[in-house]
């Protein structure tokens, strides 16, 4: 919603200011100039990036526009799942716990938290390191280093759309000049026409420069930053898992280990201690979580 509001404010200010200065909207409405600019930009974007990244960039843009980031309820679900899983690790024999991490989709623990189970990558991350804890030979600092390396890789992969969009954004002013040059070429081809016609053609050509700069700095560059912030918030859940599991490996009780994870949540979405306690001591199902499910 914020993206759409910001874009509306930007376009509204542009149009109203231009009209207030006495400008005519028909002059800046040159659709073929925009086709040239955007078409070249899309073409070069496809050339420069593998198709998997092209598709992921589309997903990242949708997520940024819709604000798809973990909220308080999702963090509560993660902490509730970790608490239940760590209790199993502490109180149950290895063969009973293995069933939960080998087939999480069949586990009653994971099925109690569908929002976490739906995230396949996060579920795999939790199960992989729970499996290493069961083995018992790995040291906490070794597991922590491995987790940090994986999280760094995940963050790098998930923020690739930011760099791809930002690269196109940086190129757009130059692409606007390309469109403007083509417009000037067209105008020079009509050099024998009246000054009124020639002036209109030159004005149309300059719209290309305007379009490239406007699309770059008023749309794509802010969108790229929004994509980066959104994807970084999405990868933050892995840090929460890491903090909790490492605390548990270092000897903390499940309730204390969960608190280590809670402290890593942004203040904006961080649940209170009471909310976490309700989400853990009641089988991981607070009233808020029941409503979300």
N, C-alpha and C positions, 0 to 999 in steps of 0.2 A: 504494500500500500504506500509506503514511504517513497518508493521509486516512482510510482505513478503520480503521486502528489508533486514531487520535486520536478518531474518532467512537465507536468501541467503548468506549474509556476514559471518554469524557464521559458516554455513556448508562449505562454500568455504574456509574460513580460516583454518578450521579443516582439510579438505581433502588436501589442498595444502601444509599446514605445515607438515602433516604426510608423504605425498609423498616426500617432500623436505628432510626429515630426513632419507629417504631410506626405508620407510615402504611400505608394499604391501596392497593395498585396499582389496584384497580378504580375508585377515586375519580378518579385522574388519567387513566384510559383513557376518554376521551370523544371517540370518533372524529368525531362530527359537529362538534364545536368545531374540530377540526383541518381538517375539510373546509371549513368556513367560512373559516378563516384562509388556508389554502394555496390554496383556490379563488379568493378575491379577489386574493391576491398574484399568482397566475398570470395571471388576467384583466387586471389593471392592467399587468403586465409586457408582455403582448401588445399592449395598447392603446398603451403608451408607446414601443414600439420597432418598426422595420420588420421584416418577416418574415425578411429576410436576416440581420439581427442576432440575431433569436430563434434561428434555426438555428445561427448561429455560436456563440452562447452555449452551446448544447447541446454543440457540438464542443469548445469551450474547457473546459467542465466535465469532459467525458470525458478530455481530454488532461491536465487537472490531477490528476484522480483516478488515472489510470494512469501519471503521471509522464513524459509524452511530451516530452522535451527532448533537444537534441543531446548525444550522449555523445562520449567520446574517439575512437571509431572514425569517427564522422561528421565530426568536426573534421579528423581525419587525411585523410579522403577529400576534403574541401574543399581542404585545403592541397596535396594531391597533384594535384588537378585544376588548381588555380591555377598550380602549378609547371609542369606539362606545357603549359598554355595559354600561359604567359609565355615559355617556351622557343620555342614555335611563333611567337609574336609577334616574338621577337628574331631567329630564325634563318631563318624562311621568308618568301617573298614574300607580298604582301597577298592575292593571289587564292587562294593555298592556305589561308591562315588563315580567309578569309571563309567557306569551306565548313563549318568547325567551328562558327562562331557563327551562321550563317544557318540551319543545320539541325542543331542539337545532338543531336537524337535519332538522326541518322545518323552522327554523328562518333565515330570510334574513341576519341578522348580522353574524351568525355563518357560513352560506353558503358562505359568502363573503371571508371567511378565511378557505379554505378546508384543509390546512395543519394542522390547529388546530383541526378542527372538526374530522379529521381522527384519532387523538389521543383521544380515548374514555375516558381514565383515566383522562387526563388533562381537557377535556371538562366537565366531571362530577365534577371534583374539582372546576372549575370556577362556574358552575351552583349551586352547593351546597352552596357555600359561598355567591353568589349573592342572593340566596333565603333567607339566614339568614340576609343579609342587608335589604332586602325588609320587613322582619318581623319587624325590627326596635327596638326590645327590647334588643338585645345583645349589650354589650359594646365592644368597639374596642379592649381593652386589653384581653377580654375573647375570642374573635374571633381569635386574634393573637396567643394566647396560644393554642387554638384548632388546628389552622393551623400548628403551629410548631410541635405539637404532630403527626399530620397526615403525615407531610413531613418526620419526623423522622422515622415513621413506613414504609413509602414508600421507603426511602433510605435503611433501614435495609433489607426489602424484596428484593429490586432490586440488592443489593450487595451480596446476598447469593451465587450466582455462583462464586464470587471471593473466598470466603472461601472454597467452595467445591473443586475448582480447586487447590487452594493452599494446601489443605490437601493432595490431591493426589501427588502434586509436592514434598511435604516433605517426602512422603512414597517411592517415586521412587528409591532413592539411596539404601534403604534396599531391595526393590524388585529386584534391579540389583544384589545385593549380593545373593539373592535366586537363580537367574538364574545362577550366577557364581558357586555357590555350586553344583547345578545340573550338570554343565559342568565338575567340578572337579570329581564328582562321576563317570561321564562317562569316564573321563580320567583314573581314578584309575581302572576302569574295563578293561582297555587296558594296564595295567602296564607291561605286558609281550611283548609289541610291541617295535619296534625300537625307539631310542631317537627322531628321526625325526617325527614319527607319534605321539608319546607321547607329544612332544613339541607343535605340532600343536593343539592337543586337549586341552592342558592347555591354550594356547593362545586364543583359541576360548572361553574357559570358562571365561577368564578375560574380554572378550568383554561385558559380562553381567554387570559387575561392571561399566565399561565405559558407556554402554548404559543407565543405570539407572541414573547416575550422569548427563550425557549430556542432556537427555530428560528433567530432572528435572530443571536444572539451566539455560539451553540454550533455552528452549521452554516453558514449562508449567508455571514456575514461572514468566517470563516476560509476558506471556499471561494473567495470573491471575491479574497482576498489570494493564495491559491494559484494562481488563474487568472492574475492579474497577473504573478506571478513566473515562471510557466511561459511565458507569451507573451513576456515580456521576454527570457528565455533563448533562445527560438526566433528572435527578431529579432537576437540577438547575432551570428549567423552573417554577417549583412550587414555588420556592422562589421569582421569579420575579412577579408572580401573587399575592403572599401574600403581597409583598412590596407595590404594586400598590393599591390593595383593602384596605389595612389597612390605607394607606395615604388618600384614598378617605373617609373612615369612620371617619377619624380624621378631616375632613373638607376641604381637598385639592380639588381644581378644577380638573376635569378629566385630563387636560393637565399637571398639576403639579404632579398628582398622577402617571401618566404614566412615568414621569421623575424619580420618586422614583424607579419604576421598572427597568428603563433603567440603573440606576446606579448599579444595582445588577448583570448586565451581565459582563462576563469576557471581559477584554480589547480586547482580540483576536477577539471576535465576536460582540462587542458592537457597535450598529449603532450610528451615530452622531445625534445631536439634530435636524439638518435639515432633516435627513432621517426619523426620527420619526415623525416630523411635517408633512412631505409629506405623510407618511403612515396613519396619523390620520385626517388631515384637508381635504384630498381628499377622504373622505369616507373610509379611511383605505386601499386604494389601490394605493400604489406607483408603479412606473413603474417597479421597481425591483420585487415587489410582483406579478405584472401581468405576468412578464416573468417566474417567478417560478411556477405560477399556470398553 
